[in-house]
Amino acid sequence: MALFRRQPRNQQNTAWGQDVRGVLMSAPPDRIRQDLRLMISRPGPHLGAQGMVWPLGNRGEIVAVACVKGPDGTAVTVEAPMVQHWGMAVEDVWLQAATNLRMEGYGGTPMEISTGSTLHSLLGQGWPGSAQLFRLGEAIGDPLPAGALVVLPTDNALLALPLNSQRTVGMAGFVIQTAQGLTRDQQPLSTGMFWWHEGILEELEINWPAPDRASLTGSARFGRVVQSLPAQ
C-alpha cells in the first residue's frame, strides 16, 4: 500500500490513526466515495502489487493511480481488496475519482504564444496539478474538438496546447522547452509529449531539429485529425 506525500509521523498518525488500511477497510462506502482521487505517478513497487494502476502512453513511463485522499492531504493507493470490501465496481472507482478532481483547486496563467494559439498551465493547489489531465477540456474551459498537445513536467504541473490549426503542431518544440524550464534540476515526471483527445491519451514521437520547428508522429487517428485542421 503506497502512501503519497508522507507527512511527519506525528501528523500522519493524527490524521489517519495507526492503522491506515484498517481505517479505509472499515470506512462507509459513501465516505470513501467522496474522498477518491486520481494521481499520475511513475510506475514501481511503491504502488503495491494490488494497487489500482493504469498505464498512460505506450512507453510505460507514467501511470494513473486511484487514491483515497486523507484529511491531511496524503493519498493512499486504492487496492483491489478495498474495492471488494466497499462493494464498488472498479469502473465506478475510476469514474468517481476523476469526477472528484473538480473539487481540487489549481492555478496557472494562459499564455498566447501566437495568434489564436494559447498554452495553458495547470498548477495544483493542494493536489497535484497533473491529475487535471483526466478532465482536461473542462479544466481549461475549452471543448478541445481536435484535442491538445500535453506535457507533464512535474507532478504538480501540466501544460496543454489546444490543437486548432496545423501550424500549432510546429509549436511542440516551444512546449517542450517550457516544460524543461519547469523541471530545473529535478527528475521530470515525464519526458514525453502526448495528444489528449476525447478522453484518450496517446504518446507522440517528436522530431525537433530547431527551436522554432518541430514535427510530430502519432497514430493514423492523430494524422487524420491534424489533416482536418486548417493550415493557419
N, C-alpha and C positions, 0 to 999 in steps of 0.2 A: 504494500500500500504506500503510495507516494504522497508526501506532504510537501506542497509547494510553498515557497516564500516563508520558510520556517522562522518563527519568532523565538526570542529568548525563552528558555524553558518555563520560567515562572509565568510569562504572559500566555504561553501555549496551554499550560495546564489550567489557567483561569478560564480560558475561552472554551476549551474542548473537554476538560477533565482529563484524567489519567488514561482512559481507555477510549481512544478515538473511534476505533472500529465498533466497540460496544454501543457508543452513543449513536452512531449512524445506523446500526442494525436495529436499534430499538426505537428510533425516531418515527413518528407517524408519517406515512407516505405523503400526506398533504403538506407537511412541514418540509420534507425533503424536496418536494416538487418546486417550491418557491426558491430554494437555495441552489438548484442545479445551475451550472455554468459550463461554458466551453473555454478551453485554452489551446494554444498552439505550443508545442514543445519539440525538442529534438528527441528522437527515439532512444531507448536504452533501458537497462534493467531497473532504473529508478522508478519506472512506471508500473512495475509489477507484472507478473505473468498473467494475472486475471483482470488487469485494468482495461477499461473501455477506451480503446485507442483505435484511430482510423488513419491510415497513411494519406498524406496530401502530396500530389505530384507523383512522378514515376521514379524518382531517384532515391526515395526513402529518406530524404534529408529532414523532413518535418512531419509531425503527426498532429491530428486533432485529439484532444483528451477531454472526456466528460468528467466533471469535477463537482464536488459539493463545496460551496463557499461557507467558511466558518464565520463566527461572529467577530473574529479579529482580522478578517481578510485573508487568512490562509485558505488553501484549497487542497482538498483530499481527492485523489483519484477514485472514481467510482469503479467498483469491481463487480464481476458477474454475480457472486453470491449475494451482494447487497441488493442488486436489481431483482433477483428472485425473491428475496425476503420482503421487499417492498411491494411485490406483486405488480410491477410495472413492465410493460413491453420495452424491449431495447430501443425500438424506433421512437417510442414516446419519450424516453430519456434524452435522446439526441435532440428531438424537436423542442422539448421543453427547455433544455439547456441553452439552445440557440435563441429561443424566444426571450428568455430571461436576460439576455445581454442588453435588451432595451433599457434595463434598469441601471446600467453602468454608465458613468459619465466619461466623457472624452473631450479633448480639445484639439486644436490644430487650426491653422490658417490656410485656406485655399490660396494657391499661387498661380496666377495666369502666366504660363511660360511662353505662350504665343497667342495670337488672336484666336479665340474660340477653344483653346486647349488649357485646361486647368488641372494642376497637380494638387491632389488632396492629401493632407497628412492627418492621420488619426492617432492621437497620443492619449494613452489611458490615464484616468484619474481614479486610482483605487483598484482598478482591474486592468490587466494587460490590454493595451490598445490593439494588438494584433488580432485579438479574438473578434473584433468587429468585422473581420473578413466574412464571417458567417451570416452577416446581414448587411453586406456592403452597400448595395443600392439605397437601402433605407437609411443607413448611417450617413452617407454623403448627400442625401437628398436628390438623387439622380436615378431615374429608372434604368439607366445603362442598357439601352436596347442592343448595342453591339459589345457590351462588356467593358472591361477595363484592364489595363496593364497594372500588375500589382507586384510590389516587393515588400519583404518583411525583414528589415534590417535588425530589429531588436524585438524582444517580446512585448515591449510597450509602444512600438511604433509600426504603423502601416502606411505605405504610400500607394496611392491609386491614381492612375491617369485614364479617365474615360476615353474610349475609342470613338471618335466622331468623324474622322477622315483618315485616308491612307497616309497622309502626312504625319499624323500622330504616331504611327508606328516608328518613324525615324527618330522620335524623341526618346526612345527607350534608353539610349546611352545617357541622356541627361538624368533620367530617373535613377539609373544605377549609380551614377556619380553622386547624386543627392543622398542615396541610401548609404553609400560608403562613408560620406561625411558624418552620418549619424552614428555609425558604429565606433568611430575613433579607434581606440586600442583594444576594444573588446571583441570577442568572437561573435560574428553575426548569427542571428537566429537562422537565417537562410541567405545563401549567396545567389539564389536563382531568381528568375523572373517568371511570373505566372500570368495567365489570362483567366480572369473571372468572368463567367457568362452564364446567366440563368441559374445561378447557384452551383455551377460546376467549375472546378479549379483545374486548369491544365498547365503543365510546365512547358515553357518555351525555351528554344535554343536561340541565343543571341549572338550575332556577329557584329562586332563593334570596332571597325577599322579606324575610325576617327572620332574625336569627342562629339562632333556635331552630326555624326552619321551612324546609323545602326540599322540592322535588318533582323527580322525575327522569323523563325521557322517553327511551325506547330502542326497540328493535325489538319486533315482535309477540311474539317469543320471550321477551324480557325481561318484557313485560307479563303474559304467561301465567304465568311463574314467580312473579312478585310476587303476582298474584291468588291463586295456590295456597297462599300462606303464611298462617298465622294472623294475625289482626288485631293481637294483642298478643304 
